[in-house]
C-alpha cells in the first residue's frame, strides 16, 4: 500500500490535496504573477460582485429563520463515537423545544446535529462549502445553502443563530470558536450563549487560556466567562432556552 509523504497537505478527511483545483477562496487570496496583473485587475471587481451575490442569496434563503442554534465540530467523528451520540441527543432536545439546527452540512458532528434535528421534526439546515475535495451534504439536511467563500458562510452561521454549540473539532472548529468568542468579547453579537461540549476534550485548552492568555494579561479574567463547558445535553438546553426567553422580545431585527 502506498503512503502519503509527510509533507503532503491533506483535507479534513485525510485525503491528499496535491494536484487540486483552486477553490474560489484560493483564487481570491492568490497573489498573481506580474504577467497576469492586467487580467487580475480586470477580474477582481467581478469577483466582488460574486461575493455580494453569495451574501444576498444566503440572506434571502435564511430570511425566515428566527430561532436557531448553530453546531460546529469535527467532520471526522464517527457514529460510534460517544460525542456523536451526545450531539444527536443535544440537537434533538433543542429541536423538540422549537429550535432549528444549523450546521456546515458535512459529516461527523455536523451530521449528528442534523440527525437530532430530523428526529425532533425541527428545521435541519446545512450551509455547504466548496472545498478542494468534494464535501457531500449529509442525508439529514432538509435545506441546503451552498457557498464558495468561507467568510460568507461563517457570517451566515452566526447571523441566524441564537446560540453556538461546539463539540470537539479540529482546525476549522477552533477557527470558528475563536471568531465567535471574539465577536462576543467585542460585543458584536451581544451575550449569545457559547457552549463547548466535552469537558475532557476542552479542559487542556481552557487551562491554557487561563494560565497563558489570562495569566499574562492577553485577555481579561472575565473573558473566561464568555462560554460554558458541559457534557450534559439538558444543560445545553437550559442555557439556550434561558437566553431566548430573556431576549425574545428585546432582540432587534437586523
C-alpha positions in Angstrom: 0.0 0.0 0.0 1.4 3.4 -0.9 1.9 6.0 1.8 1.4 9.8 1.7 4.5 11.9 2.0 4.7 13.5 5.5 4.9 16.9 3.8 1.8 16.4 1.7 -1.1 18.7 2.6 -4.4 16.8 3.4 -8.0 17.7 3.6 -10.2 17.3 6.7 -10.8 13.7 5.9 -7.1 12.9 5.5 -7.1 12.9 1.6 -4.1 14.3 -0.2 -4.6 17.8 -1.7 -1.9 17.5 -4.3 -3.0 18.4 -7.9 -6.1 20.0 -6.7 -8.5 22.5 -8.3 -8.3 26.0 -7.0 -11.3 27.0 -4.9 -13.0 30.4 -5.0 -11.3 31.4 -1.7 -7.8 30.4 -3.1 -8.5 32.4 -6.3 -9.5 35.4 -4.3 -6.4 35.3 -2.0 -3.8 34.2 -4.6 -1.2 36.8 -5.5 -1.0 36.9 -9.3 2.3 37.0 -11.2 3.2 40.2 -12.9 2.3 38.8 -16.3 -1.3 38.3 -15.1 -1.7 41.6 -13.3 -3.8 43.2 -16.1 -6.3 40.3 -16.1 -6.2 40.3 -12.2 -7.2 43.9 -12.1 -10.0 43.3 -14.7 -11.4 40.2 -13.0 -11.4 41.2 -9.3 -14.3 43.7 -9.5 -16.4 40.8 -10.9 -15.3 38.6 -8.1 -16.6 41.2 -5.6 -20.0 41.0 -7.3 -19.9 37.2 -6.9 -19.2 37.6 -3.2 -22.0 40.1 -2.9 -24.3 37.7 -4.7 -23.4 35.0 -2.2 -24.4 37.2 0.7 -27.7 38.2 -1.0 -28.6 34.6 -1.8 -27.8 33.4 1.7 -29.7 36.2 3.4 -32.7 35.5 1.1 -32.7 31.7 1.7 -32.5 32.1 5.5 -34.6 35.2 6.0 -37.4 33.1 7.7 -35.0 31.6 10.3 -35.6 33.3 13.7 -35.0 30.6 16.4 -32.0 28.5 15.6 -28.8 27.1 17.0 -25.5 26.6 15.1 -23.5 23.4 15.7 -19.7 23.2 14.9 -17.4 20.3 15.2 -15.3 17.7 13.5 -16.3 16.1 10.2 -14.2 13.0 11.2 -16.3 12.0 14.2 -17.7 8.5 13.7 -21.3 7.4 14.6 -19.8 5.0 17.1 -18.2 7.9 19.0 -19.9 8.8 22.3 -19.7 12.5 21.3 -21.6 11.8 18.1 -24.5 10.3 20.1 -24.3 13.2 22.6 -24.6 15.7 19.8 -27.6 13.8 18.3 -29.3 14.0 21.7 -28.5 17.7 22.3 -29.8 18.7 18.8 -32.9 16.5 19.4 -33.7 18.3 22.7 -33.2 21.7 21.1 -35.3 20.7 18.1 -38.1 19.4 20.4 -38.1 22.8 22.1 -38.7 24.8 18.9 -35.1 25.5 17.7 -33.9 24.9 14.2 -30.4 23.4 13.8 -27.8 24.9 11.5 -24.5 23.1 10.6 -21.8 23.2 7.9 -23.8 20.3 6.3 -20.9 17.8 6.3 -20.4 14.5 8.2 -19.3 13.7 11.7 -20.6 16.2 14.4 -22.5 18.2 11.7 -24.3 15.0 10.6 -25.1 14.2 14.2 -26.6 17.6 14.8 -28.7 17.5 11.7 -29.8 13.9 12.6 -31.0 15.1 16.0 -33.0 17.9 14.4 -34.6 15.5 12.0 -35.6 13.2 14.8 -37.3 16.1 16.5 -39.0 17.2 13.3 -37.2 20.6 13.6 -35.8 22.5 10.6 -32.4 21.0 9.7 -30.3 23.4 7.8 -26.8 22.9 6.2 -24.5 25.6 4.9 -22.2 23.7 2.5 -18.8 25.0 1.4 -16.8 24.5 -1.8 -13.6 22.6 -0.9 -10.7 21.2 -2.9 -12.3 17.8 -2.4 -16.0 17.0 -2.7 -17.9 17.6 0.5 -21.2 15.7 0.4 -24.2 17.1 2.3 -25.2 14.7 5.0 -28.6 12.9 4.5 -30.2 14.6 7.5 -30.2 18.1 6.0 -33.6 19.4 4.8 -32.4 22.8 3.5 -29.0 23.4 1.9 -27.3 26.7 1.0 -24.0 26.4 -1.0 -21.1 28.8 -0.6 -17.8 29.4 -2.3 -16.3 31.6 0.4 -15.6 30.6 4.0 -16.1 34.1 5.3 -19.5 34.4 3.7 -20.6 31.0 5.1 -19.3 31.9 8.6 -21.2 35.1 8.6 -24.4 33.2 7.9 -23.7 30.6 10.6 -23.5 33.5 13.0 -26.2 35.8 11.8 -29.2 33.4 12.0 -28.2 31.7 15.3 -29.3 32.3 18.9 -26.5 30.1 20.4 -23.4 28.3 19.3 -22.6 24.7 20.3 -19.0 23.4 19.9 -18.5 19.6 20.3 -14.8 18.5 19.7 -13.3 19.5 16.4 -10.1 20.4 14.6 -8.6 23.5 12.9 -11.9 24.6 11.4 -13.8 24.3 14.7 -11.0 26.2 16.5 -11.2 28.9 13.9 -14.9 29.2 14.2 -14.8 29.1 18.0 -12.1 31.9 18.1 -14.2 34.0 15.8 -17.4 33.7 17.7 -15.6 34.3 21.0 -14.0 37.5 19.5 -17.4 38.7 18.3 -18.9 38.2 21.8 -15.9 39.7 23.6 -16.2 42.8 21.4 -20.0 42.9 21.7 -20.7 42.4 18.1 -23.2 39.6 18.9 -24.2 40.6 22.4 -24.2 37.9 25.1 -25.4 34.9 22.9 -24.6 31.6 24.6 -21.4 29.7 23.5 -21.3 26.2 24.8 -18.4 23.7 24.5 -19.4 20.1 24.8 -16.8 17.7 26.1 -15.1 18.6 29.4 -12.2 16.2 28.9 -11.6 17.4 25.3 -11.7 21.1 26.1 -10.0 21.1 29.6 -6.4 21.5 28.2 -7.5 24.3 26.0 -9.3 26.0 28.9 -6.3 25.7 31.2 -4.1 27.2 28.5 -6.4 30.2 28.2 -6.4 30.6 32.0 -2.7 30.2 32.6 -1.3 31.8 29.5 -3.8 34.3 28.0 -5.5 35.4 31.2 -2.4 34.8 33.3 -0.2 37.0 31.1 -2.9 39.7 30.6 -3.6 38.8 26.9 -7.3 38.6 27.8 -9.3 39.7 30.9 -10.1 37.1 33.6 -13.8 37.7 32.9 -13.3 36.6 29.3 -13.2 33.1 30.6 -16.9 33.5 31.4 -17.8 34.1 27.7 -18.5 30.4 27.3 -19.5 27.3 29.4 -18.2 23.7 29.1 -20.5 20.8 29.8 -21.2 17.2 29.0 -24.9 17.4 29.7 -27.4 17.9 26.8 -30.0 19.1 29.3 -27.7 21.8 30.5 -27.2 23.0 26.9 -31.0 23.2 26.5 -31.3 25.2 29.8 -28.7 27.7 28.7 -30.2 28.3 25.2 -33.8 28.4 26.4 -33.0 30.8 29.3 -31.2 33.2 26.8 -34.1 33.0 24.4 -36.7 33.8 27.0 -34.8 36.8 28.1 -34.1 38.2 24.6 -37.1 37.1 22.6 -38.9 40.4 22.8 -35.8 42.6 23.0 -33.6 41.3 20.2 -33.6 43.9 17.4 -34.1 42.9 13.8 -31.0 43.2 11.6 
